[in-house]
Amino acid sequence: MSHLSVVGEARPRGFRFTGWHFLAIIVGFFGVVIAVDVSFAVMAYRTFPGEVSVTPYEDGLLYNKKLAQIAAQEKLGWKAAAAAEPTAVVLLVEDAKGQPVRDLRISAKLERPATESGRINAAFKEVAAGRYEARVGGLAGAWDLTAEARDSAGHLFMAERRLTWP
C-alpha cells in the first residue's frame, strides 16, 4: 500500500491551531479581566462614594488645631503614665526633668473601645506630688482613657491610654 494520495481524493484533516484561534483566546482573556475589573470598580463606587465627612473643611481646621496642640505639648515635655487599679484610675504626670507636675486640673473620660455606650467622666484629685487618682468602681475589661490636664499657667496636656481591668 502506498502512502501517496491521489490528486482530487479527500484527505481527512485534523484540527489546526491558527492565528485566528490565538487572537480569540487573547481577546477573550483580556475581555474577562476587563469585565471583572469594571464590575469591582462599580461595586466599590456604589458602596463607598468617597465622602468620609459632611464637614471636611471644619474637620481640617480641627486637625490643624490638634497638630498645633501636639507641637506645644512636645515643647512642654511632660510625660504621663496611667494605671488601672481595682477601684481607681491613677495618672502620674512628670515634667521634662522627671519631676512631678503639681496642682493640675484634670478632666477625663473613660470609654469602651468598641462602643460609645457606658462613657464615664472621671474626676481626678491630686493625692501625692504628680499622682492623680479618680475613683471608679466596678469596671472590667478594656477602657480608653482620654485626659486633659491644665496647670495654673494654662498649659494644656492631653493623654490617651488604654486601660484594662480584670
C-alpha positions in Angstrom: 0.0 0.0 0.0 1.2 3.4 -0.9 1.2 6.4 1.3 0.7 8.7 -1.6 -2.7 10.1 -2.1 -4.2 10.5 -5.5 -5.0 14.1 -6.7 -8.5 15.0 -6.0 -9.0 12.4 -3.3 -10.3 13.9 0.0 -7.8 13.5 2.8 -9.1 13.8 6.4 -7.6 16.8 8.2 -7.2 17.3 12.0 -7.6 20.4 14.0 -5.1 23.2 13.1 -4.4 25.9 15.5 -4.3 29.2 13.5 -3.6 32.8 14.2 -7.4 33.4 14.5 -7.6 30.9 17.3 -4.8 32.7 19.2 -6.4 36.1 18.6 -9.7 34.8 20.0 -8.0 33.4 23.1 -6.1 36.7 23.8 -9.2 38.9 23.2 -11.3 36.6 25.4 -8.8 36.6 28.2 -8.5 40.4 28.3 -12.2 40.8 27.9 -12.8 38.7 31.1 -10.1 40.6 33.0 -11.6 44.0 32.0 -15.2 42.8 32.8 -14.1 41.7 36.3 -12.2 44.9 36.9 -15.1 47.1 35.8 -17.5 45.1 38.0 -15.3 45.5 41.0 -14.9 49.3 40.4 -18.7 49.7 40.1 -19.3 47.7 43.3 -16.6 49.8 45.1 -18.1 53.1 43.9 -21.6 52.1 44.9 -20.7 51.0 48.4 -18.3 54.0 49.1 -18.9 57.2 47.2 -15.8 58.8 48.6 -17.4 61.1 51.2 -15.9 60.5 54.6 -17.2 63.6 56.3 -20.0 66.0 55.7 -17.9 68.8 57.1 -14.4 68.3 55.6 -13.2 71.9 55.8 -14.1 72.2 59.5 -12.5 68.8 60.2 -9.3 70.0 58.5 -9.3 73.1 60.8 -9.8 70.9 63.8 -6.9 68.7 62.7 -4.6 71.7 62.2 -5.5 72.8 65.7 -4.8 69.4 67.1 -1.4 69.4 65.3 -0.6 72.7 66.9 -1.6 71.4 70.3 0.6 68.4 69.9 3.6 70.6 68.9 3.0 72.8 72.0 2.7 69.7 74.2 6.0 68.2 72.9 7.7 71.6 73.6 6.3 71.4 77.2 8.0 68.0 77.6 5.5 66.5 80.1 5.1 62.7 80.3 2.1 60.8 81.7 1.6 57.2 82.8 -1.8 55.7 83.6 -2.7 52.6 85.6 -5.9 50.7 86.3 -6.2 49.9 90.0 -9.1 47.8 91.4 -11.2 50.9 92.3 -9.4 53.8 90.7 -7.6 55.2 87.7 -4.1 56.6 88.6 -2.4 59.2 86.4 1.3 60.1 87.1 2.5 63.3 85.4 6.1 64.4 85.2 7.9 67.4 83.5 10.8 67.2 81.1 13.3 66.8 84.0 11.3 63.9 85.6 9.9 66.0 88.4 6.2 65.6 89.3 3.9 68.2 88.0 1.7 69.5 90.8 -1.6 71.3 91.0 -3.1 70.2 87.7 -6.8 70.4 86.9 -7.6 67.2 85.1 -10.7 66.3 83.3 -11.0 62.8 81.8 -13.4 60.3 80.3 -13.4 56.6 80.1 -15.0 54.9 77.1 -15.3 51.4 75.8 -13.1 50.9 72.8 -15.7 49.4 70.5 -18.8 51.3 71.5 -19.9 54.7 72.7 -22.2 53.4 75.5 -21.0 53.4 79.0 -19.0 56.7 79.0 -17.7 57.7 82.4 -16.5 61.1 83.3 -13.6 60.8 85.8 -12.8 63.4 88.5 -9.1 63.4 89.3 -7.7 64.6 92.6 -4.0 65.0 93.5 -3.2 62.5 96.2 0.6 63.0 96.1 3.1 65.1 94.2 2.3 64.4 90.5 0.0 61.5 91.4 -3.7 62.0 90.5 -6.5 59.5 91.2 -10.1 59.2 90.1 -12.3 56.8 91.9 -14.2 54.4 89.6 -15.8 51.3 90.8 -16.9 48.0 89.2 -15.0 48.4 85.9 -14.0 45.3 84.0 -12.4 44.8 80.6 -10.7 47.3 78.3 -11.4 51.1 78.6 -9.9 54.0 76.7 -8.8 56.9 78.9 -8.7 60.5 77.5 -7.4 63.0 79.9 -6.8 66.8 79.6 -4.6 68.4 82.2 -4.1 72.2 82.7 -1.7 73.9 85.0 -2.1 77.4 86.6 -0.3 79.0 83.6 -2.9 77.5 81.2 -0.6 74.9 79.6 -2.7 72.1 78.2 -1.5 68.5 78.2 -3.6 65.7 76.7 -3.0 61.9 77.1 -4.8 58.9 75.8 -4.2 55.4 77.2 -6.0 52.0 77.0 -6.5 50.6 80.5 -7.6 47.0 81.3 -9.3 45.8 84.4 -9.6 42.1 85.2 
